[in-house]
Amino acid sequence: MKLIDSIVTQAAGIAAVRREIHAHPELCFEEVRTADLVAAKLTEWGIPVRRGMGTTGVVGIVHGRDGGACGRAIGLRADMDALPMQEHNHFAHASQHAGKMHACGHDGHTAMLLAAAQHFAKHRNFDGTVYLIFQPAEEGGGGAREMIKDGLFTEFPVEAVFGMHNWPGLPAGNFAASTGPVMASSNDFTITIRGKGAHAAMPHNGIDPVPVACQMVMGFQTIISRNKKPVDAGVISVTMIHTGEANNVVPDSAELRGTVRTFTYEVLDLIERRMKEIAEHLCAAYGTTCEFQFNRNYPPTVNHPAETAFAREVLAEIVGPERVLAQEPTMGAEDFAYMLQAKPGCYVFIANGDGTHREMGHGEGPCMLHNPSYDFNDDLIPLGATYWVRLAEKWLAQPRATGGAA
């Protein structure tokens, strides 16, 4: 493993920053303290910053030895927000704010990019510019989309943009990167079935929405098994059914909520259309009415071929080709997808290990994403930062047309 010595030397200091962020988690668009800390560190290292993009976003601007005169530029992105959940860990850096937790490792993502920034500030071993994008509100707020709306790629015109997420369960020291869809689109639905309430002992006097809701849940699964091609991935999960207030009353309405995940818009279009048809026709068949709402949230995260090949090459030089794995697509969603729609790039996974890195006082649950016993593996900081530095240096050293640059 070929880590950068100066990053390894400074890793303990960056790990302390990571733990400070972990102890003070902030939710979507509330990352004021975190953004202040990031901006303060960048300023301390002599890196100019742009504040307030996408509400609480921070962009660090690192010009190379030519002062950025060549016009080349690359974007590196980390997310900063936490999740609205209670932490079960009790070690010293556990969350100090009830109901808020860094359970997805965004504190670690921020730390790895800060470690790279510290190196860039001292060793500007490139011509051009590296833009360090510290993004808010990945967890449902679409912070990437909001930064782009605020002119991220107009003010900072990069050739390509790259992101990285930790991945628990993979042995530390490994990476995963693949071309094409690597994370799914995220969509949600709310369906209200309106019937007619009655005494439960005399159901013939009403129109019961409950059996309609049950039929609807099962009917939706035929979309997955009988409407879409078996080789196309898609998930429909009804996760909530709200109905009724008493055990002797037929309710007059039932509400279904849930999520839909796909890797392509073609499958998403099919699922939305068929869900609406099944819901409306089923309600009509049972004498009820239907209110159907379908919200498209994050698009699929789709890695670009040339940039992914480039990233894999850089990773292989650091950890060896045998540790650069295929990136198995996941039905989880990621708003870096918006950046990959706007610019070519690649989103890689860095292995977070099996959780044995956690200190005394961690919760009893596994160290998995969105789990209340999760904690980021600080040993990854020099590895992730080395990847960021070598990626930027190698990208800016290549001819402009190579690697699919825009």
ABEGO torsion letter per residue (X at the ends): XBBBAAAAAAAAAAAAAAAAAAABBBBBGAAAAAAAAAAAAAAAAGBBBBBGBGGABBBBBBBBAAGGAAGBBBBBBBBABBBBBBBABABAABBABBGBBBAAGAAAAAAAAAAAAAAAAABBBBBEBBBBBBBBGABGAGAAAAAAAAGAAAABBBABBBBBBBBBGBBBGBBBBBBEBABBBBBBBBBBBBBBBBBAABAAABBBAAAAAAAAAAAAAAAAAAABBAABBBBBBBABBBBEABAABBBABBBBBEBBBBABAAAAAAAAAAAAAAAAAAAAAAGBBBBBBBBBBBBBBBBBAAAAAAAAAAAAAAAEAAABBBBBBBABBBAAAAAAAABBEBBBBBBAEAGAABBBGBBABBBBBGBAABBBBAAAAAAAAAAAAAAAAAAAABBAABGGBX
